[in-house]
Amino acid sequence: MTDYAEEQRNELEAIESIYPDSFTVLSDEPTGFTITVASDAAEDGENVEATLKFTYVERYPDEPPLWEIYAQENLEDGDVSEVLTLLQQQAEENLGMVMIFTLVTAVQEKLNEIVDLKKNRQEEEKRQKELEAEEAEKVLFQGTVVTIENFLAWKAVFELDMMELRRKRQKEEEQAGKPKLTGKQLFETDHNLDTSDIQFLEDGNETKKNNHKFCQIFSPLHKLNTLNAFDCI
């Protein structure tokens, strides 16, 4: 017949010698204790830690002990679930043998794995941010590549904007009561029109002078009727 109490006492003494700084007895009947286990130190100094609480049942180790995560640091909810699942698997595989050391060792390896995954995730996020920053910088210097499609789209929007602007200006002028000027009113208000006819006459006189000089130079041809008589006015 198995002496469960004796096996439990022997294991308890061994556990206390293995984990002298992290082992704490909480109760005697039933025997309950905690062991704090931490991952190896990460490069950034951040590690994860879990304090496991175990309680012997009467028929331990033929029946698994009770366990819970008594306290933890830097563990996410998903990590906690994975640790508890791992304890269940290890306990089932080691029924009939004292198993506290095996369970604690498995948890410590799991914590190291969690730290490595966090490190990889952080590095991947860092790389992704660097890539996004590089892409943003490229867009900043290169601008938007003009294609037929986006040019036509821009042109359509631009024409609509211009139509709307003209409509607004026309509406503002109508609301302001600004009348449309007749030709006479334009003539009276625009002083440039006052001199337009005079300038035209002056230009005509200059043209006649130039034609007269032309005819003097080519008078022999004029006698031969090569030039039109109207050219030598």
DRENSEDO-145840 format. One line per 4 residues: their letters; for each residue x, y, z of N, C-alpha, C, CB. Coordinates in steps of 0.1 Angstrom, whole numbers. Each point is the difference from the previous one (the first is absolute). Last residue first. Glycine has a CB too. Layout:
BEGIN
a) X,Y,Z,X,Y,Z,X,Y,Z,X,Y,Z | ...
REM end
This chain:
BEGIN
icdf) -13,1048,-1040,-8,11,4,8,10,7,-20,-14,1 | 28,-31,-24,9,12,1,-8,12,2,16,-11,-15 | -34,-34,10,10,-1,9,9,12,2,0,-24,-6 | -36,19,-26,-5,3,13,11,-2,11,-23,-7,-8
anlt) 31,-4,-38,-1,14,2,-4,4,14,-4,3,-24 | 30,-48,13,-14,4,-1,0,15,3,-9,-22,7 | 52,-2,-29,-7,3,13,-14,5,-2,23,5,11 | 3,-14,-48,1,-13,8,-6,2,13,21,-5,-11
nlkh) -18,37,-28,-12,-6,5,1,-13,8,-11,12,-19 | 46,18,0,-4,-12,-7,-12,-6,4,24,-4,-3 | -7,41,25,-3,4,-14,-4,-12,-8,16,19,2 | -2,-26,42,-13,6,0,-4,4,-14,4,9,23
lpsf) 38,-26,-15,-10,-11,0,-14,6,-1,15,-15,13 | 21,45,-7,0,-6,-14,-10,-11,-1,24,5,-2 | -19,17,45,-8,7,-10,1,-6,-14,4,20,13 | 11,-32,36,-3,-9,-11,-8,7,-11,0,-19,16
iqcf) 14,43,22,11,-9,-2,-2,-9,-13,5,0,25 | -39,30,-10,12,7,-5,11,-9,-3,-7,20,13 | -31,-38,8,-2,3,-15,11,8,-6,-24,0,5 | 25,-10,42,1,-12,-8,-1,3,-15,-10,-13,19
khnn) 1,47,11,15,-3,-1,2,-12,-8,4,11,22 | -48,-1,-12,5,10,-9,15,-2,-2,-17,16,8 | -6,-42,23,-3,-4,-13,6,9,-11,-21,-10,9 | 25,20,37,9,-11,-3,-3,-5,-14,0,-7,24
kkte) -28,41,-7,14,5,-1,9,-11,-5,-4,17,18 | -40,-29,-6,1,7,-13,14,6,-3,-24,6,3 | 16,-26,39,0,-11,-10,1,7,-14,-14,-15,15 | 9,42,23,13,-5,-1,1,-11,-11,3,4,25
ngde) -45,14,-16,9,10,-6,14,-5,-2,-14,18,10 | -17,-44,14,-3,0,-14,9,9,-7,-24,-6,5 | 26,4,41,6,-12,-5,-2,0,-15,-3,-12,21 | -18,46,3,14,2,-1,7,-12,-6,-1,15,20
lfqi) -44,-19,-12,2,9,-11,15,3,-1,-22,11,4 | 9,-38,32,-3,-7,-12,3,9,-12,-17,-14,11 | 18,33,32,12,-9,-3,-1,-7,-13,3,-3,25 | -40,28,-11,11,9,-4,13,-8,-3,-10,18,15
dstd) -28,-41,2,-2,4,-14,11,9,-5,-24,-2,4 | 25,-12,42,2,-12,-9,-1,4,-15,-9,-15,18 | 4,41,25,12,3,-9,1,-11,-11,11,12,19 | -45,-13,15,-1,14,-5,11,2,-11,-9,8,22
lnhd) 5,-49,5,-8,0,-12,-1,14,-6,-14,-18,9 | 35,11,33,8,-6,-11,-7,0,-13,12,-14,17 | -33,27,24,7,11,-7,9,-6,-11,-2,14,20 | -43,-33,4,13,-5,-3,7,11,-9,-7,-24,2
tefl) -37,31,13,7,-3,12,14,-4,-3,-21,-7,11 | -10,18,-45,1,12,8,9,-3,12,-23,7,-7 | 13,-42,-24,8,11,-6,3,12,9,-10,-8,-22 | -19,-27,37,14,-5,-1,9,11,-6,-8,-24,-1
qkgt) -38,32,0,5,2,13,15,-5,1,-23,-3,9 | 0,-3,-49,3,14,2,6,2,14,-19,6,-15 | 5,-49,3,12,4,-7,4,14,2,-6,-17,-17 | -20,-5,57,-2,0,-14,13,4,-7,-25,6,3
lkpk) 21,-31,46,2,13,-7,-3,-2,-15,18,7,17 | -38,-33,29,8,-2,-12,1,13,-8,-6,-25,0 | -3,24,55,-6,-1,-14,11,-3,-11,-18,16,8 | 13,-29,47,9,6,-9,-5,-1,-15,19,-5,16
gaqe) -36,-10,30,-7,9,-9,9,7,-10,-17,4,18 | 25,-38,17,5,13,3,-7,10,-9,22,-9,7 | -31,-37,-12,-6,4,13,5,15,3,0,-24,8 | 17,4,-47,-15,2,-1,-6,5,13,-1,-18,-18
eekq) 46,6,18,-1,12,-8,-15,3,-2,21,-4,-12 | -9,-36,33,3,11,9,-2,14,-8,17,-15,13 | -23,-25,-36,-11,1,9,3,12,9,-5,-24,0 | 38,11,-30,-11,6,-7,-12,3,9,7,-13,-20
rkrr) 31,-9,38,3,14,-4,-12,7,-7,24,-6,-1 | -27,-40,11,-1,8,12,3,14,-3,7,-19,14 | -3,-11,-49,-14,1,4,-1,9,12,-5,-23,-9 | 48,12,-5,-6,9,-9,-15,2,4,16,-6,-18
lemm) 7,-27,42,5,13,3,-6,11,-9,22,-10,7 | -32,-35,-15,-7,5,12,5,14,4,-2,-24,7 | 22,3,-44,-14,3,-3,-7,5,12,0,-17,-17 | 44,2,23,0,12,-7,-14,5,-4,22,-6,-9
dlef) -16,-37,30,3,11,9,-1,14,-7,15,-16,14 | -20,-22,-40,-12,2,8,3,11,10,-6,-24,-2 | 42,11,-24,-10,7,-8,-13,2,8,10,-10,-21 | 24,-15,41,5,14,-1,-11,8,-8,24,-7,1
vakw) -30,-40,4,-2,7,13,3,15,-1,5,-21,12 | 5,-6,-49,-14,0,2,-4,8,13,-2,-22,-12 | 48,13,3,-6,10,-10,-15,2,2,18,-6,-16 | 5,-28,41,3,13,5,-6,11,-9,21,-9,10
alfn) -25,-35,-25,-8,2,12,2,14,6,1,-25,5 | 25,12,-41,-14,3,-4,-9,2,11,4,-14,-20 | 41,1,29,-1,14,-5,-14,3,-4,24,-2,-8 | -15,-41,24,-1,10,11,1,14,-6,10,-16,16
eitv) -8,-19,-48,-12,-1,8,-1,10,11,1,-24,-4 | 38,20,-24,-12,6,-7,-12,0,9,10,-8,-22 | 34,11,49,-5,-9,-10,-11,6,-8,8,-20,14 | 34,34,23,-11,5,-8,-3,-11,-11,5,25,4
vtgq) 18,-28,47,2,-2,-14,-12,3,-8,16,-18,6 | -2,41,42,-9,-10,-6,3,-2,-15,-18,6,17 | 57,8,19,-13,5,-3,-9,-11,-6,10,23,-4 | 38,-22,21,-4,-3,-13,-13,6,-4,12,-21,2
flvk) 6,26,42,10,6,-10,-5,-3,-14,18,-3,17 | -45,-13,19,3,15,2,9,6,-10,-3,-4,24 | -5,-43,-23,-12,7,-5,2,15,1,-14,-20,6 | 47,-7,14,0,-1,-15,-11,7,-6,11,-22,2
eaee) -10,19,44,10,9,-4,1,0,-16,13,-3,22 | -41,-28,0,-6,14,1,10,10,-5,-14,-7,19 | 28,-37,-17,-10,1,-11,-6,14,0,-5,-24,1 | 35,12,34,7,1,-13,-10,3,-11,18,-15,9
aele) -36,7,33,6,13,0,8,2,-13,2,-1,25 | -21,-41,-17,-11,10,-3,6,14,0,-16,-15,11 | 45,-20,0,-4,-1,-14,-11,10,-3,6,-24,0 | 8,21,44,11,6,-8,-4,-1,-15,17,-7,18
kqrk) -46,-13,13,-1,14,1,11,7,-8,-9,-2,23 | 9,-45,-21,-11,5,-7,-2,15,0,-11,-22,5 | 45,1,21,3,-1,-14,-11,6,-9,15,-20,4 | -23,16,42,10,11,-2,4,0,-15,9,-3,23
eeeq) -37,-32,-8,-7,13,0,9,12,-3,-16,-10,17 | 35,-32,-12,-7,0,-12,-8,13,-1,-2,-25,0 | 26,17,39,9,2,-11,-8,1,-13,19,-12,12 | -43,0,26,4,14,1,10,4,-12,-3,-1,25
rnkk) -11,-44,-20,-11,8,-4,3,15,0,-15,-17,9 | 47,-14,6,-2,-1,-14,-11,9,-5,8,-24,1 | -2,21,45,12,6,-6,-2,0,-15,15,-6,19 | -46,-18,6,-2,15,2,11,8,-7,-11,-4,22
ldvi) 15,-43,-21,-11,4,-9,-2,15,1,-10,-23,2 | 41,4,28,5,0,-14,-11,5,-10,16,-19,7 | -29,14,38,9,11,-1,5,1,-14,7,-1,24 | -32,-37,-13,-9,12,-1,9,13,-2,-17,-11,15
enlk) 39,-30,-7,-6,0,-13,-9,13,-2,0,-26,-1 | 18,18,43,10,4,-9,-5,0,-14,17,-11,15 | -46,-5,17,2,15,2,11,5,-9,-8,-2,23 | 0,-44,-22,-11,7,-7,1,15,1,-15,-20,5
eqva) 45,-8,19,3,-1,-15,-11,8,-8,11,-22,4 | -19,17,42,12,9,-2,3,0,-15,9,-4,23 | -42,-26,-9,-5,14,0,12,10,-3,-18,-7,17 | 28,-39,-12,-7,2,-12,-5,15,-1,-7,-25,0
tvlt) 28,11,40,10,1,-11,-7,3,-14,15,-16,13 | -42,8,25,6,13,1,10,2,-11,-2,-1,25 | -19,-41,-21,-10,10,-4,7,14,0,-19,-14,10 | 45,-23,5,-3,-1,-15,-9,11,-4,3,-24,1
fimv) 5,20,45,12,5,-7,-2,0,-15,14,-9,19 | -49,-10,7,1,14,2,12,6,-8,-11,-2,23 | -6,-46,-18,1,7,-13,3,15,2,-15,-17,-10 | 14,-39,29,0,14,5,4,9,-12,6,-8,24
mgln) -31,-36,-37,13,4,4,-1,14,6,11,-14,-18 | -49,-8,1,6,-11,7,14,3,4,-13,-15,-13 | -7,42,-28,-7,-6,12,7,-12,5,-22,9,-10 | 34,24,-27,8,-4,11,-7,-6,12,16,17,-8
eeaq) -36,1,-34,11,-8,-5,8,-6,12,1,13,-21 | -36,18,29,-6,-13,-5,11,-9,-5,-20,12,-7 | 33,31,21,-5,-8,12,-6,-13,-5,-5,21,12 | 20,10,-44,11,-6,7,-5,-9,12,14,20,-7
qqll) -46,5,-18,6,-10,-8,11,-7,7,-6,13,-20 | -14,24,42,-10,-11,-2,6,-12,-8,-19,16,2 | 43,25,2,0,-8,12,-9,-12,0,5,22,12 | -5,7,-49,13,-8,1,0,-8,13,12,18,-14
tlve) -47,12,7,-2,-11,-8,13,-9,0,-15,13,-15 | 17,28,38,-10,-9,7,-2,-13,-8,-11,20,10 | 37,14,-30,7,-6,12,-9,-10,7,14,21,3 | -33,5,-38,9,-10,-5,8,-7,11,2,13,-21
svdg) -31,22,31,-8,-11,-4,10,-11,-5,-19,14,-6 | 38,27,17,-5,-7,12,-8,-12,-3,-1,21,12 | 15,7,-47,11,-7,6,-4,-8,12,15,18,-8 | -46,10,-13,2,-11,-8,12,-9,6,-9,13,-20
deln) -2,29,40,-10,-10,3,2,-13,-8,-16,18,5 | 60,9,5,-13,4,-6,-10,-11,3,11,14,-18 | 35,1,46,-7,-10,-7,-13,5,-5,11,-18,14 | 22,40,15,2,2,-15,-5,-12,-8,20,13,5
eqay) -18,-24,45,4,13,-5,3,-1,-15,10,6,22 | -40,-33,23,8,0,-13,4,14,-3,-12,-20,-8 | -12,-18,48,3,14,-4,9,-1,-13,-1,8,24 | -22,-47,-9,-2,9,12,3,14,-3,6,-20,15
iewl) -21,-23,-44,10,10,-1,-4,10,11,4,-3,-26 | -15,-50,31,-5,13,-6,12,9,-1,-23,-3,11 | 8,-53,2,9,11,-3,-8,12,-4,18,-17,-6 | -20,-37,30,-7,11,-4,10,11,-3,-20,-6,13
pped) 34,-46,-19,-2,10,11,-10,11,-6,23,-5,10 | -26,-47,-28,8,13,-1,-3,10,11,0,-4,-25 | -1,-50,31,-9,10,-5,8,13,-1,-20,-12,10 | 44,-24,4,-9,-7,-9,-11,9,-6,5,-21,13
pyre) 31,33,21,0,4,-15,-8,-8,-9,22,8,5 | -45,6,33,11,5,-8,12,-9,3,-8,24,-1 | -37,-25,21,5,-11,-7,12,4,-10,-22,-12,2 | -2,44,27,3,-11,8,7,-11,-7,-20,5,13
vytf) 28,44,-31,-13,-7,3,4,-13,8,-12,10,-21 | 40,39,16,-1,-14,-1,-14,-5,3,24,-2,7 | -8,50,-28,-6,-6,12,-1,-15,-2,-13,21,5 | 39,27,-27,-3,-14,-1,-6,-4,14,18,-5,-17
klta) -5,52,-15,-5,-5,13,-4,-15,-2,-8,23,8 | 42,16,-34,-9,-12,-1,-4,-4,14,10,-7,-22 | 9,53,-4,0,-7,13,-10,-11,0,8,21,12 | 21,7,-53,-13,-5,5,3,-7,14,-9,-4,-24
evne) 31,41,-18,1,-8,13,-13,-5,4,19,14,7 | 15,11,-49,-14,-4,5,2,-9,12,-10,2,-23 | 43,40,2,-3,-14,-1,-14,-3,6,24,-5,3 | 12,47,-22,-14,-4,3,-1,-15,-1,-9,22,-8
gdea) 49,3,-4,-2,0,14,-14,-4,5,18,17,1 | 2,-16,-46,-5,13,4,-2,1,15,-10,3,-23 | 24,-44,3,11,10,-3,-5,14,4,7,-14,-19 | -26,-27,47,0,4,-14,10,10,-2,-24,-5,-2
adsa) 23,-35,40,-1,14,-2,1,3,-15,11,4,22 | -33,-50,-6,13,6,0,-1,15,-4,10,-23,-6 | -52,4,30,7,-3,-12,14,6,1,-21,1,-13 | -7,-18,57,1,11,-10,8,-4,-12,0,16,19
vtit) -30,-34,29,9,-3,-11,0,11,-10,-4,-25,3 | -12,10,51,1,11,-10,10,-4,-11,-6,17,18 | -27,-45,19,14,0,-6,-1,11,-11,5,-25,5 | -36,7,41,2,7,-12,14,-1,-4,-18,16,5
fgtp) -20,-47,26,13,8,0,0,7,-14,12,-16,15 | -42,-21,22,0,10,-11,12,9,0,-25,0,0 | -1,-47,24,13,7,-3,-2,9,-12,13,-20,10 | -57,11,20,10,-8,-8,12,8,-3,-19,-13,-10
edsl) 21,18,44,-12,-9,-2,-11,6,-8,6,-11,22 | 36,34,-15,4,-13,3,-11,-10,-3,15,8,17 | -1,44,-39,-8,-8,9,5,-14,2,-20,14,-7 | 44,20,-17,-12,8,3,-8,-7,11,0,10,-23
vtfs) 55,-8,4,-11,-9,5,-12,9,4,16,-18,7 | 25,28,-44,-7,4,12,-11,-9,4,6,24,-5 | 40,-14,-30,-9,-10,5,-6,5,13,13,-19,-11 | 23,39,-16,-13,3,-6,-11,-10,5,12,9,-20
dpyi) 36,-9,33,-4,14,0,-14,3,-5,24,5,-3 | -4,-50,4,0,6,13,-5,14,1,19,-15,5 | -20,-28,-37,-5,14,-2,0,7,14,-14,-6,-20 | 30,-38,17,3,4,-14,-3,15,-2,-6,-23,-8
seia) -3,1,50,15,1,-2,3,5,-14,4,-18,16 | -49,10,-4,5,11,8,15,2,-2,-18,-4,17 | -3,-33,-37,-4,13,-7,6,12,7,-21,-11,-8 | 26,-32,28,8,1,-12,-2,14,-7,0,-25,-3
elen) -27,13,39,14,3,5,9,2,-12,-4,-14,21 | -40,0,-30,0,14,6,14,4,4,-24,-3,7 | 16,-42,-21,1,10,-11,0,14,5,-13,-16,-15 | 8,-18,47,13,-1,-7,2,10,-11,1,-24,6
rqee) -43,20,16,10,7,8,14,0,-6,-14,-7,20 | -21,-16,-42,-2,15,-1,10,7,9,-25,-4,-4 | 24,-43,4,5,5,-13,-2,15,-1,-6,-22,-10 | -12,1,48,15,-1,0,6,6,-13,-2,-20,15
aydt) -45,16,-11,5,11,9,15,0,0,-20,-2,14 | -3,-33,-37,-1,13,-7,6,11,9,-20,-7,-13 | 26,-46,9,0,10,11,1,14,-6,11,-16,17 | -29,-34,-38,8,12,-1,-2,9,12,-1,-1,-25
m) -2,-54,23,-8,12,0,9,13,0,-19,-13,12
REM end
